[in-house]
């Protein structure tokens, strides 16, 4: 098997173009990632229409749950084995520590550490090498619903292959049986896209890459009208794939060193005549470790998809949609960017511009056929110390500005005021911890929670205008501590060019 996978890797690294005709229609249409068993499918399908996306279901057809009929009370002989070990001494049905002779199998890490001896499964917490033996400690005998029994020295001990999802893998025969069942079930659904991640795990058995071909052939047989997407391109998978998405999850840290990598990947997939997906973008709610996803973060990602003319997966759960205050804005923004990308409206010059990892753009619809593309400047976060908050804001553009003020920690602030060279901005409101005060480019001000759900509107006083270049800004407010602690207040401002690029549908 290692030899087969090594051959596959060599073929991929060489960039060899596969000559066989594809069996499916190629596509770069982006998609919403749905949980296979989710009960809100109708809701998600409606949101897909709003965003102009396919609805894709993630499927793992070769995972054996530890509570399945293939595991207990009598484990199947077709659970995938990494290899066989040999007991050093016989063991009774009560021992929770025992030894086997050392094997290179211990160089292959596992997640739940399952051994199979006859009809018993044993899990272990730790394994320690001592000379030519490996000692197992903290063993659970009769694990996963099986029965503990005594075993003789010559009885084979199989080390099973498991997964990060804490499931087991089947051998080829059991995998084929499971795939047949899953393919028939999927054939009765009307979802246009089937997503198969961890494709390499289908080749862990004795059939190698041929098992991948057999798996995809079965899926296509029962789902001839659906698109098939995987995370790995191999000679066997090439004819079956509508596109490849390597399941890369984007985040803010990817602004550095990402463009060179993306260019190499795009060249590789274009050479092999298959559409490439740029990865996945996850819409998040706020919690104690992170902030809710913003529109500017989303548009930064969408500009990269446009730059490389690549589709993507939108990881936006039904629960998050119902709680995120920008859900409609997010879906409409995706629709705008993707409509222009799929209709080839972006010019070559614009695509090159979008490759700037530090650039930010905003795209909005002016009318049924006209769209406006703005260069957008996003400032760093300014932290308030409530004594001498005097900042120099540096904008590349002159014009109206937007702003977002966040209050976290303990306490609240009242009557925030900003003095700029162009006058005073006064917000007659109280901003509590866990809230944003938002000023948009239209001059509307309002308070939201940390998931951008609107709480109340604020009657701002003043003209939010910045000159090009440096502007000295003075911030003052009334601060109310809580439990002896001051609130943490941060400010971020946004400006954009007043002469946007205009794009018109033909």
C-alpha angles and dihedrals in degrees: 000000000000089000092052093049091047090054090050091050092050091051092051095046091050091057093230112179112232112232101201117107114251116251095210139047114269118231142174096192111137122235146203114243112232130188109247094231098038116138094209096071094127090051092049092047090056091049089050090057090051091052096039092240137136118242109240126193120208110223132185105188098177103055118117110204114222090236095050128114089256090064110036147080087355116015118228119251086225098070106123113261124207087202146295129290130192126231115236092210136003115273131209126221094266105050114114093180125053142140140240130188112270119266137178085244087086088067088068108078122220134191109222097019103226126183124189122208112172107306095341128093119204126191124198133196100205138015123197128191117225115174108306096343137074119219120212117211133189093018123180109217118210088017126184095021098310128123125257114233138166118268132202125231094253095050110112118247113209122204106215127217114240136174140231087257086065093247131121128244127235128228118245096276095049091040090054090051092049093046091051091054094046094045092053091049092050090049088067093057126084098219109129097212132052115194119203114187125182090035090166090069089067087064097051091096128081093277095062117184090359087066088058091053091048091049095051092042089056092047092050092047092061096032105040095154097048130092116241120212128182138173098236134056115214133159089255096048099043099089094048100051128099087189144328126248114181090205093243110170112216125220141160094275090065091076088091124070092351102114096062091050093048092049091053092049093047091052091049096051093043089052090053093049097240129120114250126216117212096221136262133309119203124211108214138193121224120267136156092284103043146018126246116269114269131211092244090057090050094048091050088057094043090053089058091051088051092047092058097030088236131145124227145193119255110211099202114144124209090243092053091047091056094049103036112092093211098053096118092043091050094050093045091048091052089050093052096049094042094046091056093043095050092045091051093238096141113091125228089252092053092049090054089048090053090057090073101111092208097044122106127199137183122207122194137171116248097180139332094298106019129079130184123217117200130192103228130203117208116192127217118258115276115210120214121225095178095229111071108358098171114149139178110227113199115200126178088206136056117222144063118346135206125214143194123202119190128196117198138159115031133342134011143256131228135202100007111201129192121196113200131170086263098053144283127312115203125188109192098204145095118246116203129201112281093033140108127215105209129193113188130202091261090062095252116140126197143154122243138175120252090275091056096252107153115246104172142341121247126213101226119202121211141030117290099213130141130192121229112269126011122002124179110228126190119200124198134166143152109265124204114194122209126211088355093302130112120229119253106242123186130180129201125179132199132205132175140187114278093217105062125190110259122221123190128193111236 
